[in-house]
Amino acid sequence: MYDLAIIGGGPAASAAAVYAARKLLKTVMVADSFGGQSVVSEEIQNWIGTEKISGNDLAKNLEAHVRAYAGDVVDINKGEWVTAITAKDGGFSVATKSGKAFDAKTVLVATGGSRRKLEVPGAAEFDNKGLTYCASCDGPLFSDMDVTVVGGGNAGFETAAQLLAYCKSVTLLHRSPAYSADPVTVAKVLQHPNMKGILNAEPTEVFGEKFVKGIKYKDKTTGEIHTLNTPGIFVEIGLVPSTDFVKELVTLNKVGKIEVDPKTQMTSREGVWAAGDCTDGLYHQNNIAVGDAVKAIEDIYIFLKTR
């Protein structure tokens, strides 16, 4: 039986694996791939210690770092999908799609999630070609440009506020008659002179040539189609956490994120921790995910050595 099973291959899971190796915790890492959500980004500029890096290179670096420390302490099972985790005497059993099973005393879930996609004509074609799901990763590439945000929740307004720091203007489209973000946040962001919010605006098409040139939307009140010329579209319409395989094991919130103790990252189930975008943490970024994971490993180590 392993001391720890780490589920995932993004920044959180990779950091956890390195720290587990350094603490000599016999660990199995089960991951479909390395990199996480940022693997599609052309240029990441907020990965601390690195001025800029592509998502693909970040994935390679994460895997190389883990393998450099793994030795005979961390067993890496790449290309495996976890389908279920069940409690058993003295720990847990991790089952994979290929039929493998790994037993471990503790588990760290760091499976992240996926951005809810904008499903209109052109959105898939221009994904990562002007249409992006990560303002922190790609926002600075659009300095001094007129950009658009799709989404009216807190994430949409936080993205707009971030973009206002360096973009020429920001137009936010929200398909409902009222914003779902906190009223104080809405008021504060909309008062910026370079900010414009449009309600009842349902995106209908993303268009361009090699890169995005604009977005069309329907006024749901009048039915009229409008066109916004913009080189950058930032989509913030929700995150789908990858947590189905633990829904019977730990407590999830109403949107499927794992509820954790922010001090330790422990879930509702003793012996199970979670880190990164799959959790109900208030903020989600690569650097935050790594911090969550390190925090979890520190707590897991204490848990294992003081039982």
C-alpha positions in Angstrom: 0.0 0.0 0.0 1.3 3.5 -0.9 1.4 6.3 1.6 -0.2 8.6 -0.9 -2.1 8.6 -4.2 -2.0 11.8 -6.2 -4.7 12.1 -8.8 -3.9 14.6 -11.6 -1.0 16.0 -13.7 -1.3 19.8 -13.6 0.7 22.3 -11.5 -1.0 21.2 -8.2 -0.5 17.5 -8.7 3.1 18.0 -10.0 4.0 20.2 -7.0 2.5 17.6 -4.7 4.6 14.9 -6.3 7.8 16.8 -5.9 7.1 17.6 -2.3 6.0 14.0 -1.6 9.3 12.7 -3.0 11.3 15.1 -0.9 9.5 13.9 2.2 10.1 10.2 1.1 6.3 9.4 1.0 5.8 6.3 -1.1 3.5 7.8 -3.7 1.6 6.8 -6.8 0.8 9.6 -9.2 -2.1 8.8 -11.6 -2.6 11.3 -14.4 -4.0 11.4 -17.9 -1.3 13.8 -18.9 0.9 16.6 -17.5 0.1 20.3 -17.8 -3.4 21.0 -16.8 -5.7 23.7 -18.4 -2.8 26.0 -19.3 -1.3 23.5 -21.8 -3.2 25.3 -24.6 -1.9 28.8 -23.8 0.6 30.2 -26.3 2.2 32.4 -23.6 1.9 32.3 -19.9 3.3 35.4 -18.2 2.3 34.9 -14.6 4.2 31.7 -13.7 6.4 33.0 -11.0 10.1 32.8 -11.7 9.6 32.5 -15.4 9.0 35.7 -17.5 7.0 33.9 -20.1 6.5 30.3 -21.1 4.1 28.4 -23.5 1.6 26.0 -22.0 3.2 23.1 -23.8 6.7 24.0 -22.4 5.2 24.4 -18.9 3.8 20.8 -19.2 7.2 19.5 -20.2 8.8 21.3 -17.3 6.3 20.0 -14.8 6.8 16.4 -16.0 10.6 16.8 -16.0 10.6 18.2 -12.5 8.5 15.4 -11.1 10.6 12.7 -12.9 13.8 14.3 -11.6 12.7 13.8 -8.0 10.6 10.6 -8.4 13.4 8.1 -8.1 12.0 4.9 -6.4 9.7 7.0 -4.2 7.0 8.2 -6.7 5.5 5.8 -9.2 4.2 7.8 -12.2 1.2 6.3 -14.1 0.8 8.6 -17.1 -2.1 8.0 -19.5 -4.5 6.7 -16.9 -8.0 7.9 -16.1 -9.3 7.5 -12.5 -12.8 6.3 -12.5 -13.5 5.8 -8.8 -11.9 6.0 -5.4 -13.4 3.9 -2.6 -12.6 3.6 1.1 -11.1 0.4 2.3 -9.5 -0.8 5.5 -6.6 1.3 6.3 -7.0 3.7 3.3 -8.4 3.9 -0.2 -8.5 2.0 -3.5 -8.0 4.0 -6.7 -9.5 2.4 -9.8 -8.6 3.4 -13.4 -10.3 3.1 -16.7 -7.7 0.6 -17.9 -8.6 -1.7 -15.0 -5.7 -1.0 -12.7 -6.1 -0.4 -9.0 -3.8 1.3 -6.5 -4.1 1.2 -2.7 -3.0 4.1 -0.7 -3.3 5.3 2.9 -4.1 8.9 1.8 -5.3 10.6 -1.4 -4.8 14.0 -2.9 -7.3 15.0 -5.7 -5.8 17.6 -8.0 -7.7 17.0 -11.2 -8.6 20.6 -12.0 -11.5 21.1 -14.4 -12.3 22.5 -17.8 -13.6 25.9 -18.8 -17.3 25.8 -19.9 -16.9 26.4 -23.6 -18.7 29.1 -25.7 -20.7 27.1 -28.1 -21.4 29.3 -31.1 -20.2 29.2 -34.7 -16.5 30.2 -34.8 -15.8 29.7 -31.1 -14.0 26.4 -31.5 -12.2 27.6 -34.7 -10.7 30.6 -33.0 -10.0 29.0 -29.6 -6.6 30.3 -28.6 -6.5 32.5 -31.7 -8.0 35.5 -30.1 -10.6 33.7 -28.1 -9.3 32.6 -24.7 -10.5 31.2 -21.4 -7.7 32.6 -19.3 -7.2 36.3 -18.8 -4.3 35.8 -16.4 -2.5 33.8 -19.0 -3.3 35.7 -22.2 -4.6 39.1 -21.2 -1.3 41.1 -21.5 -1.1 40.0 -25.1 -4.0 42.4 -25.8 -2.5 45.6 -24.3 -4.0 48.8 -25.7 -6.7 46.9 -27.6 -10.5 46.9 -27.4 -11.5 43.5 -25.9 -14.7 41.7 -25.0 -15.6 39.6 -22.0 -18.4 37.1 -22.2 -20.0 36.3 -18.9 -21.7 38.3 -16.1 -20.7 36.5 -12.9 -17.9 37.4 -10.5 -15.3 35.7 -12.7 -16.5 37.8 -15.7 -16.2 41.0 -13.8 -12.9 40.1 -12.1 -11.6 39.4 -15.6 -12.8 42.7 -16.9 -11.2 44.5 -14.0 -7.9 42.8 -14.7 -8.1 43.7 -18.4 -8.9 47.3 -17.7 -5.4 47.7 -16.3 -3.8 47.4 -19.7 -6.5 47.2 -22.4 -7.8 50.2 -24.3 -11.4 49.3 -23.4 -13.5 46.3 -22.2 -17.0 45.4 -23.3 -18.8 42.8 -21.3 -21.7 40.8 -22.8 -24.2 39.0 -20.5 -27.1 37.0 -21.8 -29.4 37.6 -18.8 -31.3 40.8 -17.9 -29.3 41.2 -14.7 -25.7 40.5 -13.7 -25.0 37.5 -11.4 -21.9 39.0 -9.9 -21.9 40.7 -6.5 -23.6 44.1 -6.8 -20.6 46.0 -5.3 -18.3 44.4 -7.8 -20.6 45.2 -10.7 -20.9 48.9 -9.6 -17.2 49.3 -9.1 -16.1 47.8 -12.4 -18.8 49.5 -14.5 -17.8 52.9 -13.2 -14.5 52.7 -15.0 -14.6 55.1 -18.0 -13.2 52.4 -20.4 -15.8 49.8 -19.3 -19.1 49.0 -20.9 -21.6 46.3 -19.9 -24.4 45.0 -22.2 -27.3 43.0 -20.8 -29.6 40.6 -22.7 -26.7 40.0 -25.1 -26.5 36.5 -26.4 -23.4 35.7 -28.5 -24.2 34.2 -31.8 -20.9 34.0 -33.7 -17.2 34.6 -33.5 -15.6 35.6 -36.7 -12.2 36.4 -38.2 -9.6 35.2 -40.6 -6.4 33.7 -39.1 -7.3 35.3 -35.8 -10.4 36.8 -34.2 -11.8 40.0 -35.6 -15.0 40.2 -33.7 -18.1 38.7 -32.2 -21.8 39.0 -33.1 -24.6 39.0 -30.5 -28.3 39.1 -30.4 -30.2 41.6 -28.3 -32.7 39.2 -26.6 -35.1 42.1 -26.1 -35.4 43.3 -29.7 -34.0 40.3 -31.6 -31.5 42.5 -33.4 -28.1 41.2 -34.3 -25.1 43.5 -33.4 -21.4 43.2 -34.3 -18.5 44.1 -32.0 -15.1 44.4 -33.7 -12.5 43.1 -31.3 -9.3 41.1 -31.5 -9.7 39.5 -28.1 -12.6 37.6 -26.6 -12.3 36.4 -23.0 -14.9 33.8 -22.0 -15.9 33.4 -18.4 -19.1 31.4 -18.3 -18.1 28.8 -15.7 -15.7 26.0 -14.8 -16.7 22.3 -14.9 -14.6 20.6 -12.2 -13.3 17.1 -12.8 -14.8 15.5 -9.7 -17.4 12.9 -10.8 -15.3 10.1 -9.6 -15.3 11.3 -6.0 -18.9 12.5 -5.8 -19.8 9.5 -3.5 -16.6 9.9 -1.4 -16.4 13.6 -0.4 -18.7 16.5 -0.1 -19.1 18.6 -3.3 -20.7 22.1 -3.5 -23.7 22.8 -5.8 -21.4 23.2 -8.9 -19.5 20.0 -8.2 -16.3 21.5 -6.6 -14.8 19.6 -3.6 -15.3 21.4 -0.3 -12.0 21.7 1.6 -10.7 23.2 4.8 -8.7 26.2 3.5 -6.1 25.8 6.3 -5.2 22.3 5.4 -7.0 21.4 2.1 -8.6 18.3 3.8 -12.0 17.3 2.4 -15.0 16.1 4.4 -13.5 12.6 4.3 -10.5 11.9 6.6 -7.5 10.9 4.6 -8.6 12.7 1.4 -7.2 16.2 0.5 -7.9 18.3 -2.7 -6.0 21.1 -4.3 -6.4 23.5 -7.3 -9.3 24.1 -9.6 -11.3 21.1 -8.5 -11.9 22.7 -5.1 -14.2 25.3 -3.8 -11.4 27.8 -3.2 -12.3 31.4 -3.9 -9.5 32.0 -6.4 -8.1 29.6 -9.1 -4.7 30.1 -10.8 -1.7 28.0 -11.4 0.4 29.6 -8.6 -2.5 29.2 -6.2 -3.0 25.6 -7.1 0.7 24.9 -6.4 0.4 26.6 -3.0 -2.7 24.6 -2.2 -0.9 21.3 -3.1 2.2 22.1 -1.0 -0.1 23.0 1.9 -1.9 19.7 1.5 1.4 17.7 1.4 2.5 19.3 4.6 -0.7 18.3 6.3 -0.7 14.8 4.8 2.9 14.2 6.1 1.8 15.2 9.6 -1.3 13.0 9.3 0.7 9.9 8.3 3.5 10.4 10.8 1.3 11.1 13.9 -1.6 8.6 13.4 
